Amino acid sequence: MKETYYELMKDYPLPDCVRSLVAEELEKINADENTARKVIERCYEAYLRNLVEPGEAAGIVAAQSIGEPGTQMTMRTFHYAGVAEINVTLGLPRLIEILDVRKNPSTPMMTIRLIPEYAKDREKAREVANRIEATYVTDVAEIVTDLRRMQIVIKPDVKALERKGLDRDKLKKKIEKSLKIELEGVDGDFVLSIEEPSFKLLMDTFDKVKRLVVSGIKEIKRVIIRKEGDEYVLYTEGSNLKKVMKEKGVDYARTVTNNIYEIYEVLGIEAARNAVINEAISTLEEQGLEVDRRHIMLVADVMTADGDLKQIGRHGVAGEKHSILARAAFEMTVNNLLDAAVRGEVDELKGITENIIVGQPIKLGTGDVELVVKLFTGGDK
């Protein structure tokens, strides 16, 4: 039956994705030929109405469509994401982070999906969480300084070690390896002696021991386990996509981070483009604002067109325009004009901004059409 619907659509120049969607919907209702023809005609009419007109200022429309709802966005930065109690940047600050492609977003987080074996079992999900979450020495032991003896005493908490899947030997080896020292065992505690009687050296070493990660991934500060449907999902404060994807039990194909630059470095430019689109749309929707996906897609395309991830701004897309006048009109006018003069650059006046500056018709709408009126002479009919 599906083949029949495709046959009926052969005279309509519709994109493959639209053809497939129409054929699926017609098959669901088991439409006869007459009904199918009417539906296809209506779909084709709707498709034609949605096409961009030749010469349409698509970039300006996209800027208006994103900018106008953006003025209604709140300046709230933090918000508790449901019961997970994980701080997330939202609203205008988050949209700015996305378009600026910040290498270090203010609240990086990951949504980690697990393979079926681990996703159905809370204990196994907890096991993965323990392997991922950064565990500091202070989480599993008490650290005391002895100023008289110039020593640092580490008192392991056996129950805390068990919860994190560690033991005293692992803790001792990790501290010794990281600090390149040897610990003495005294009454079940570990003692670190400072060779030189220096208070500053003692406190510096104390700070190093406190900040030492004994298990897990350093960037993952906290992991929350939540039940969603029939599977357990991990939410994290902090992000390290490359290391998390390698962990046993993690479904790397469904694991995501809100750090777009990290996605670009690990998965490439196409994944980063999709991340820009999805993050921008979810940020707007969270505020109750609806923006057509195609406007966001246009911005994402401009940011990733050269194969690199570029921000919208003077250090990215806006600052790298080919036109001297367009660069000067955006920011740092004098600097841009002086640099162009020193290099002997020539502006070919092919864009919008530069033509407006010099008072020429712009290449948009009717200005994009080159027509010459044919004058009638006496001999013409």
Secondary structure, 3 states (H helix, E strand, C coil): CHHHHHHHCCCCCCCHHHHHHHHHHHHHHCCCHHHHHHHHHHHHHHHHHHCCCCCCCHHHHHHHHHHHHHCCCCCCCCCECHHHCCECCCHHHHHHHHHHCCCCCCCCEEEECECHHHHCCHHHHHHHHHHHCCEEHHHHEEEEEECCCCEEEEEECHHHHHHCCCCHHHHHHHHHHHHCCCCEEECCEEEEECCCCCHHHHHHHHHHHHHCEEECCCCCCEEEEEEECCEEEEEEECCCHHHHHHCCCECHHHCEECCHHHHHHHHCHHHHHHHHHHHHHHHHHHCCCCCCHHHHHHHHHHHHCCCCCCCCCCCCCHHHCCCHHHHHHHCCHHHHHHHHHHHCCCCCCCCHHHHHHHCCCCCCHHHHCCCCCCCCCCCCC
